[in-house]
Amino acid sequence: MGKTIRLISYLRMAVGTGSAFAIFGAGGLCLNILILLLELIPAEFAEKREHMMQKIVHYAFRAFYLYLKVFRLIDGKAKGQENLASGAYIFVANHPTLLDIVLILATLPKAVCVVKPEIMDSVYMRGVARTAAYISNEDGEQLIAACVEKLKQGTPVVIFPEGTRSLANGLADFKRSAAWIALKSGFPVVPAVLSISAPILMKDWKWYQLPPHSIEMLLEIHEPLYVEHVLENSNYDPVSARKFTTILQQFYEKKVIFNDNKRK
């Protein structure tokens, strides 16, 4: 009887997750239709068009997480929103699953994301990513310059310092992009810790590798970090970038726990 119940629970999760992927893809195609309407906005109002697309993504992802919650697939929650800086900021997070960015953008009303080049070329997300002014992580110098420009325009920037999803048993070495952006722009870094109650959609995982029960995701937003407050010399140079990256890595190593459901 126990095996039957577990099988039924797994099938519910598998069917629900498969349906969620289908809905996500269909939603991306629908957003591409909205993009055609946004293209009617004159070029001189490009920044306004970007913000409108970011707001649309925000509400679309909120609706997607509502679907996941209603059908008892994943219950995504965020706490610590009061720690978000009043203006622009660099939102840094670990990256345990494919669904991280969905929960983040469902929480932040507007933001520009640093994404892999594949996203910029994806048939489902290409239009959304380009219209919302997301930034490819392909070129380091262009990445930093583009992020600084968006921050100065008042738009938060979301970046995963690992550059890809975390492994199941630990964090990858942090890249220095977030540090370089903070040092050059002077804007604060808002660290956020993502945790999940069971492994799902992690690096090198297949979509059908699922637990036979609902999953909880939590996005914990911590107080902002200012480079000038944590470094004696916050110069725009490799030494400062390395030191600040080390501080970020150590912060996450203390907060993230793998292979169980507990968090520090």
N, C-alpha and C positions, 0 to 999 in steps of 0.2 A: 504493500500500500504506500509506504514511504517513497519508494522508487517511482511509483506512478505519479504521485503528487509533485515530486521534483521534476519529472519529465514534463508534466503539464505546465509547471511554472517556467521551465526553461523554454518551452515552445511559445508561451505567452511573451516572454522577453525577446525571443528570436523574431517572432512575427512582428511584434511592436517595434523592435529596432530596425528591421528591414523596412517596415512602413515609414519609419521616421526618416531613413535615408531617402526613400522615394519622395516624401513630402519636402525634404530639404532641397533635393534636386529640382523638383517642380517649382518650389518657391523661388529658387535662383532664376529659373527661366521666366517666371512671372515678373520678377524684379527687373529683368532685362526689358520688358515691355514698358515699365514705368520710366526706364532710362530714356526711351525714345521721346517721352513727354518732357523729361527734364532737359533734353537736348534743345528744346525750343527756347529755353532761357538764353538770352544773348550772352556772347562770350565774355563781355565785360563784367558779368555777374557770375563768373566761374566759381568764386569762393562761396557764394550763396547756394549754388547748385551742389557743391560738395557737401555743405552742411545739411542740405535737404536730404541727400542720399544717405548720409550718416544717420540722420534721424529716422529715416525709413528702415534702415538696417536694424537700428535699435528696437523699434516696435515689432519688426518681423521676428527678430530673435526672441523677444519677450513672448510673443505668441507661440513660437516653437517650443520654448521651455514650458509654457503652460500646457501644451499638448503632451509633452513628456511626463509632466506631473499628473495630469488628469488620468492618463492611462497607466500610471504607476510604473513608469520605466525609470525615470531619473528625477529626483527632486533637487533642483538647483537653487541654492540660497546664497545671498551675499550679506556680509555684515562689515561695519566699519566705514560706511560711506561718508561719515562725518570727517574722516581723515583725508578726503579728497581736497586738494588745494582749490582755492576759489577761482584761480585762473587756469592757465595751461600747466601741464605736468607730464612727466615721463612715467607711464604706467608700466611697471615691470612685474612679470609673473613667471612662476615655473609652469611647466607644460606637460602634465601627466597624460592628457587624453586629447582626442580630436575635438571634443566638445568645449574645451577651455575658452576658445575665442568667442564661442556663441554665448556663454554665460557672462563673459567680460563685457561684450558689446550690448548684451541685454541689460547690463547694470549701468554702463556709462551712456549718457544721453547723446554724446557726440565724441568721436575719436577717429584718428587716422591710425591704421595698423601697418606695422612692418611685416611683410609676408614673403613667402618663397616665390621665386619667379614662376613656378608652376601655377600658382593661384592667379597671377596676372594673365596667364594664357589659358586658364580653364574655361571650357564652354559654358559652365554654370556660373562661375564667379567673375569672369574677366570683366564684363560690363560693370558689375557692381564695384569691383575693386578699383577700376580706373575712374569711374565717375565719382566715387567717394574719396579719390586722391590717395589711395593706399600706396605704400612705398615698398618697392622690391628691395630685398636684402642682398642683391647680387653684387653691387658695387659699393664698397665701404665708404669712399669719399662722397659719392653722390648721396648715399643713404644718410650720412651725417648732415650734409648740407640741406637735404630735403626735410629732414626731421626738424632741424633748427628753424627753417622757414615756417613750417606749420605751427610750431610752438609760438613763434613771434606773432602769428596770426590769431593766437588764442585757442588753438585746437590741441587737445591732449594727444599724445603719441603712445601707442601700445606696442611693447616689444617683449619678446621672449629671449632672455639673454643666452639660453642654451642653443638657440638657433633652430631647434627641432624638438620633437617630443622627448621627454625624459625616458630613460630606460626603466625597467620594472624595479630595479634594485638600487637606484641611485641617480643623482644629478650628473649631467654632463658638465664639463668645464665651461664656465661662462665665457662668452665672447665679450669684447670690450666696447661694443657699439654703444650700449646704454651709457657707459662712463664717458665716452668721447662726446656724446650728445649733451650730457649734463654739464661737462666741463666747458664746452663751447657755448652753450646757450645760457647757462646760469639758472635754468629752471629746475625745480625739485624733482626727485625721483620718488614715486609712490610705490612701495613694494607691496605686492599682493601674493598671498599664498593660497594655492588651489589644492584641495584634497578631495579624495573620493573614498567611499566606504568599501569599494571592491574594485579590482582592476577591470577596466573596460576601454577598448579602443586606444590602447597604449602603443608605443613604438613596436613594430614587428608583430602586432596582434591582428588577427582577422576579426571581421565584424561579428562573426557568429561565436566567438570565444566570450561567452557571457555567463555571469552568475545566474542561478535560477531564482533571483529575487530582485526587488527594486533596489536602486542605488541612490545614495545621497552624495551630492557635490556641494562643497562649501568654498566660497571665495572670501577670504579674510583680508581686508584692506588695512594696512598698517600706516603709522604716521610717516609723513614725508621725510626724506633724507636730503639734506643740502650738502653738496660737496665741500663748501667752505666751512661747514660745521664739523665734518668728520675727517678732513685732511688739513694738515698744517699748511701745506702749499697746494692750492687747487689750480695749478697752472695747466694750460692746454698742452700737455706733453705726455709721452709714453709712461713715465714713472707715475704720474698722478692717475692716469687711466688704469694702469695695472693695480695700483693700491686700492682705488675705489671699486674696481671689479672684484678684488679679493674680499673687500668688506661685504659686498653684495652676496658673493658666493657663501661666505661664512654665515651670513644672516639666514640664508635659505637652508643651509645644512643643519642649522639649529631648529628650524621650524618644520621642515618636511620629514615625515617618517614613512618609510616604505614597508610593505608586506604586513601591515595590520591596519585596524580601523581607528587607531588612536592618533591624536595630534598633540603636539606640545603647545 
